[in-house]
Amino acid sequence: MNIDKSNSPVLVTGIERSGASLIARIIAMCGAFTGTTTNMCENIRIKQYVDEYYAQLGVDPRGQWPLPNIQEMIIPTTWKDDVQHCLNMEYYKQSQLWMYKSPRIGQIWPVWNQAYPKAKWILVRRRTGDVLQSCMKTDFMDAYGDKTIQQMVGAGTERDGWLWWVHEHEKLFLQMMEAELNLKVIWPERMLYGNFEQIHEMLDWLGLQWNPGIIQLLETLLLKNIKQ
């Protein structure tokens, strides 16, 4: 008998440049359905839908500046139906465990929580200093190089601007934990030192089996996703 898993997705999120794409690739490699994805492992159809929601909110679709205001958001009542429509267009079968990965999930977490209260959340973390360094080295992370935006967040430098941005995410992550979401925190950097304990625990929690190809995946992606 096939179990309907459409109501209990895996939601992978974290601050941009934290290694969430790597964790999402591991989960996908071990059997979770993702549909057609971008090179950052984000479902293309759902991404377009989220882009439209960000446009309605009048905030940056990249999730840099301005950010959504949790207190002022109107939560769409059709979110679940629209996401399921995106999945159905990808030939999703309800017996499959499915996953959606995006840094923006955490920025609008009440929307996703209302639509999928049975979701399993993966919160990917990285040391703040490493996130800041990566942001300033990555071309598409450019919001806080803008002096006007720096002034709006009370920052004197680009680094200070990104630090403000990281702290805003940390406030959201604290809210997620206080809301008692079904959540696990993963630190991908530990894999650099051969520590896969959290990955094994995560896969067991999701009901997935370890795939030996994970090691090869790390060899080709780890430096790009973690050390940038």
VOTOR-545536 format. One record per residue (C-alpha): x, y, z; residue in one letter; residue number from 1. Coordinates in nm, 4 decimals, decimal comma. Last residue first. Layout:
<kekol <X Y Z> "a" NUM>
...
end
This chain:
<kekol <3,3706 2,9693 -0,1609> "q" 228>
<kekol <3,4739 2,6946 0,0813> "k" 227>
<kekol <3,1385 2,5220 0,1284> "i" 226>
<kekol <2,9606 2,4969 -0,2074> "n" 225>
<kekol <3,2516 2,5006 -0,4526> "k" 224>
<kekol <3,4930 2,3098 -0,2304> "l" 223>
<kekol <3,2308 2,0448 -0,1590> "l" 222>
<kekol <3,1017 1,9962 -0,5117> "l" 221>
<kekol <3,3249 1,7511 -0,7009> "t" 220>
<kekol <3,4715 1,5470 -0,4142> "e" 219>
<kekol <3,1483 1,5769 -0,2207> "l" 218>
<kekol <2,9500 1,4182 -0,5015> "l" 217>
<kekol <3,2018 1,1343 -0,5152> "q" 216>
<kekol <3,1458 1,0707 -0,1438> "i" 215>
<kekol <2,7691 1,0929 -0,1837> "i" 214>
<kekol <2,7818 0,8246 -0,4523> "g" 213>
<kekol <2,7782 0,5622 -0,1763> "p" 212>
<kekol <2,4069 0,6448 -0,1222> "n" 211>
<kekol <2,2870 0,6316 0,2369> "w" 210>
<kekol <1,9237 0,5213 0,2615> "q" 209>
<kekol <1,6246 0,7464 0,3154> "l" 208>
<kekol <1,3556 0,7455 0,5845> "g" 207>
<kekol <1,3848 1,1187 0,6407> "l" 206>
<kekol <1,5088 1,0764 0,9976> "w" 205>
<kekol <1,7521 0,8058 0,8844> "d" 204>
<kekol <1,8831 1,0423 0,6160> "l" 203>
<kekol <1,9302 1,3222 0,8701> "m" 202>
<kekol <2,1072 1,0991 1,1191> "e" 201>
<kekol <2,3465 0,9749 0,8502> "h" 200>
<kekol <2,4146 1,3327 0,7395> "i" 199>
<kekol <2,4668 1,4503 1,0976> "q" 198>
<kekol <2,7232 1,1762 1,1603> "e" 197>
<kekol <2,9158 1,2403 0,8376> "f" 196>
<kekol <3,2354 1,3736 0,9985> "n" 195>
<kekol <3,5182 1,3416 0,7452> "g" 194>
<kekol <3,6769 1,6759 0,8294> "y" 193>
<kekol <3,5257 1,8647 0,5386> "l" 192>
<kekol <3,2007 1,6857 0,6218> "m" 191>
<kekol <3,1767 1,9014 0,9332> "r" 190>
<kekol <3,1366 2,2046 0,7075> "e" 189>
<kekol <2,7888 2,0836 0,6165> "p" 188>
<kekol <2,6456 2,1986 0,9556> "w" 187>
<kekol <2,2907 2,0598 0,9737> "i" 186>
<kekol <2,0088 2,1736 1,2033> "v" 185>
<kekol <1,7010 1,9503 1,2236> "k" 184>
<kekol <1,3444 2,0767 1,2376> "l" 183>
<kekol <0,9919 1,9613 1,3089> "n" 182>
<kekol <0,8831 2,3195 1,3797> "l" 181>
<kekol <0,8623 2,4091 1,7458> "e" 180>
<kekol <0,7455 2,7678 1,6917> "a" 179>
<kekol <1,0402 2,8698 1,9121> "e" 178>
<kekol <1,2702 2,6953 1,6662> "m" 177>
<kekol <1,1251 2,8793 1,3683> "m" 176>
<kekol <1,1386 3,2093 1,5581> "q" 175>
<kekol <1,5065 3,1502 1,6346> "l" 174>
<kekol <1,5691 3,0853 1,2645> "f" 173>
<kekol <1,3952 3,4126 1,1788> "l" 172>
<kekol <1,6156 3,6078 1,4207> "k" 171>
<kekol <1,9199 3,4351 1,2706> "e" 170>
<kekol <1,8098 3,5507 0,9286> "h" 169>
<kekol <1,8054 3,9144 1,0407> "e" 168>
<kekol <2,1500 3,8636 1,1970> "h" 167>
<kekol <2,2870 3,7413 0,8638> "v" 166>
<kekol <2,1505 4,0506 0,6850> "w" 165>
<kekol <2,3031 4,2851 0,9453> "w" 164>
<kekol <2,6370 4,1060 0,8947> "l" 163>
<kekol <2,5971 4,1497 0,5195> "w" 162>
<kekol <2,5683 4,5228 0,5705> "g" 161>
<kekol <2,8621 4,5286 0,8107> "d" 160>
<kekol <3,0740 4,3577 0,5450> "r" 159>
<kekol <2,9671 4,6113 0,2846> "e" 158>
<kekol <3,0782 4,8920 0,5154> "t" 157>
<kekol <2,9269 5,1562 0,7422> "g" 156>
<kekol <2,6042 4,9751 0,8192> "a" 155>
<kekol <2,2894 5,1272 0,9683> "g" 154>
<kekol <2,0488 4,9199 0,7604> "v" 153>
<kekol <1,9385 5,2101 0,5405> "m" 152>
<kekol <2,2938 5,3477 0,5239> "q" 151>
<kekol <2,4274 5,0236 0,3784> "q" 150>
<kekol <2,1414 5,0231 0,1289> "i" 149>
<kekol <2,2491 5,3648 0,0055> "t" 148>
<kekol <2,6151 5,2611 -0,0087> "k" 147>
<kekol <2,5373 4,9651 -0,2375> "d" 146>
<kekol <2,7881 4,6840 -0,1777> "g" 145>
<kekol <2,5187 4,5489 0,0480> "y" 144>
<kekol <2,3010 4,4267 -0,2375> "a" 143>
<kekol <2,5708 4,2486 -0,4393> "d" 142>
<kekol <2,5457 3,8753 -0,3830> "m" 141>
<kekol <2,5259 3,7841 -0,7528> "f" 140>
<kekol <2,9033 3,8181 -0,7935> "d" 139>
<kekol <3,0099 3,6060 -0,4968> "t" 138>
<kekol <3,3265 3,7115 -0,3100> "k" 137>
<kekol <3,1526 3,9451 -0,0615> "m" 136>
<kekol <2,8901 3,6831 0,0144> "c" 135>
<kekol <3,1542 3,4135 0,0680> "s" 134>
<kekol <3,3448 3,6221 0,3222> "q" 133>
<kekol <3,0276 3,7037 0,5124> "l" 132>
<kekol <2,9159 3,3399 0,5183> "v" 131>
<kekol <3,2593 3,2289 0,6408> "d" 130>
<kekol <3,2541 3,4835 0,9214> "g" 129>
<kekol <2,9050 3,3765 1,0250> "t" 128>
<kekol <2,9911 3,0085 1,0602> "r" 127>
<kekol <2,7592 2,7933 0,8512> "r" 126>
<kekol <2,4098 2,6563 0,9053> "r" 125>
<kekol <2,1615 2,4486 0,7085> "v" 124>
<kekol <1,8114 2,4236 0,8553> "l" 123>
<kekol <1,6399 2,1044 0,7364> "i" 122>
<kekol <1,2660 2,1136 0,8003> "w" 121>
<kekol <1,0349 1,8132 0,7969> "k" 120>
<kekol <0,6875 1,9149 0,6852> "a" 119>
<kekol <0,3730 1,8113 0,8734> "k" 118>
<kekol <0,2429 2,1695 0,9047> "p" 117>
<kekol <0,2634 2,2068 0,5256> "y" 116>
<kekol <0,0599 2,5042 0,4025> "a" 115>
<kekol <0,0685 2,6906 0,7338> "q" 114>
<kekol <0,4351 2,6120 0,7823> "n" 113>
<kekol <0,5255 2,7218 0,4300> "w" 112>
<kekol <0,3670 3,0631 0,4738> "v" 111>
<kekol <0,4992 3,0967 0,8304> "p" 110>
<kekol <0,8553 3,0323 0,6972> "w" 109>
<kekol <0,8709 3,3385 0,4715> "i" 108>
<kekol <1,2414 3,4233 0,5084> "q" 107>
<kekol <1,3211 3,0632 0,6009> "g" 106>
<kekol <1,1880 2,9349 0,2699> "i" 105>
<kekol <1,3903 3,2053 0,0931> "r" 104>
<kekol <1,7162 3,0123 0,1229> "p" 103>
<kekol <1,5554 2,7562 -0,1097> "s" 102>
<kekol <1,5222 2,3792 -0,1251> "k" 101>
<kekol <1,2068 2,1862 -0,1985> "y" 100>
<kekol <1,1855 1,8164 -0,1300> "m" 99>
<kekol <0,9486 1,5366 -0,2147> "w" 98>
<kekol <0,8955 1,1930 -0,0607> "l" 97>
<kekol <0,7180 0,9923 -0,3267> "q" 96>
<kekol <0,3822 0,8135 -0,2829> "s" 95>
<kekol <0,2041 1,1217 -0,4150> "q" 94>
<kekol <0,3607 1,0784 -0,7603> "k" 93>
<kekol <0,5104 1,3938 -0,9136> "y" 92>
<kekol <0,4775 1,4259 -1,2894> "y" 91>
<kekol <0,6598 1,7641 -1,2961> "e" 90>
<kekol <0,3316 1,9420 -1,3769> "m" 89>
<kekol <0,1966 1,7733 -1,0649> "n" 88>
<kekol <0,4700 1,9367 -0,8610> "l" 87>
<kekol <0,3802 2,2864 -0,9771> "c" 86>
<kekol <0,0131 2,2136 -0,9074> "h" 85>
<kekol <0,1091 2,0964 -0,5590> "q" 84>
<kekol <0,2809 2,4309 -0,5021> "v" 83>
<kekol <-0,0338 2,6151 -0,6146> "d" 82>
<kekol <-0,2626 2,4057 -0,3964> "d" 81>
<kekol <-0,0367 2,4506 -0,0931> "k" 80>
<kekol <-0,0126 2,8266 -0,1373> "w" 79>
<kekol <-0,3844 2,8830 -0,2015> "t" 78>
<kekol <-0,4635 3,0558 0,1283> "t" 77>
<kekol <-0,1868 3,3094 0,0718> "p" 76>
<kekol <-0,0332 3,4379 0,3972> "i" 75>
<kekol <-0,0558 3,8166 0,4177> "i" 74>
<kekol <0,2819 3,9361 0,5368> "m" 73>
<kekol <0,3101 4,2340 0,7727> "e" 72>
<kekol <0,4607 4,0636 1,0777> "q" 71>
<kekol <0,6955 3,8463 0,8718> "i" 70>
<kekol <0,8405 4,1472 0,6886> "n" 69>
<kekol <0,9971 4,0231 0,3668> "p" 68>
<kekol <1,3541 4,1390 0,3020> "l" 67>
<kekol <1,4575 4,4509 0,1109> "p" 66>
<kekol <1,7265 4,3694 0,0199> "w" 65>
<kekol <1,8880 4,0239 -0,0220> "q" 64>
<kekol <1,6206 3,7577 -0,0766> "g" 63>
<kekol <1,6843 3,7297 -0,4482> "r" 62>
<kekol <1,3190 3,8158 -0,5190> "p" 61>
<kekol <1,3847 4,1517 -0,3431> "d" 60>
<kekol <1,0694 4,2803 -0,1774> "v" 59>
<kekol <0,7459 4,4383 -0,2993> "g" 58>
<kekol <0,5272 4,1755 -0,1318> "l" 57>
<kekol <0,3606 4,0995 -0,4645> "q" 56>
<kekol <0,7050 4,0643 -0,6243> "a" 55>
<kekol <0,8030 3,8215 -0,3494> "y" 54>
<kekol <0,4917 3,6172 -0,4270> "y" 53>
<kekol <0,5766 3,6121 -0,7973> "e" 52>
<kekol <0,9306 3,4912 -0,7242> "d" 51>
<kekol <0,7810 3,2163 -0,5049> "v" 50>
<kekol <0,5790 3,0905 -0,8040> "y" 49>
<kekol <0,8834 3,1045 -1,0286> "q" 48>
<kekol <1,0832 2,9099 -0,7697> "k" 47>
<kekol <0,8069 2,6487 -0,7503> "i" 46>
<kekol <0,8393 2,5883 -1,1248> "r" 45>
<kekol <1,2206 2,5792 -1,1253> "i" 44>
<kekol <1,2654 2,3453 -0,8297> "n" 43>
<kekol <1,5767 2,4673 -0,6470> "e" 42>
<kekol <1,8986 2,2609 -0,6680> "c" 41>
<kekol <2,1302 2,5617 -0,7078> "m" 40>
<kekol <2,1935 2,4672 -1,0724> "n" 39>
<kekol <1,8187 2,5141 -1,1157> "t" 38>
<kekol <1,5853 2,2210 -1,0697> "t" 37>
<kekol <1,3407 2,0027 -1,2606> "t" 36>
<kekol <1,1509 1,7848 -1,0142> "g" 35>
<kekol <1,2855 1,7413 -0,6629> "t" 34>
<kekol <1,1767 1,3919 -0,5582> "f" 33>
<kekol <1,3737 1,2466 -0,2685> "a" 32>
<kekol <1,5753 0,9301 -0,3389> "g" 31>
<kekol <1,9194 0,9350 -0,1800> "c" 30>
<kekol <2,0650 1,1534 -0,4539> "m" 29>
<kekol <1,7932 1,4088 -0,3853> "a" 28>
<kekol <1,8856 1,4255 -0,0166> "i" 27>
<kekol <2,2546 1,4646 -0,1058> "i" 26>
<kekol <2,1753 1,7317 -0,3635> "r" 25>
<kekol <1,9703 1,9222 -0,1050> "a" 24>
<kekol <2,2588 1,9123 0,1430> "i" 23>
<kekol <2,4929 2,0525 -0,1215> "l" 22>
<kekol <2,2465 2,3234 -0,2185> "s" 21>
<kekol <2,2089 2,4205 0,1477> "a" 20>
<kekol <2,5831 2,4897 0,1730> "g" 19>
<kekol <2,5750 2,8132 0,3741> "s" 18>
<kekol <2,6121 3,0639 0,0908> "r" 17>
<kekol <2,2536 3,1934 0,1304> "e" 16>
<kekol <2,1317 3,1601 0,4893> "i" 15>
<kekol <1,9408 2,8399 0,5482> "g" 14>
<kekol <1,6698 2,6266 0,3908> "t" 13>
<kekol <1,5710 2,2714 0,3066> "v" 12>
<kekol <1,2016 2,1828 0,3279> "l" 11>
<kekol <1,1346 1,8083 0,3182> "v" 10>
<kekol <0,7723 1,7490 0,2288> "p" 9>
<kekol <0,4919 1,6043 0,4435> "s" 8>
<kekol <0,1594 1,6632 0,2686> "n" 7>
<kekol <0,2471 1,4868 -0,0577> "s" 6>
<kekol <0,3640 1,1726 0,1197> "k" 5>
<kekol <0,0542 0,9613 0,0499> "d" 4>
<kekol <0,1486 0,6088 0,1572> "i" 3>
<kekol <0,1450 0,3344 -0,1068> "n" 2>
<kekol <0,0000 0,0000 0,0000> "m" 1>
end
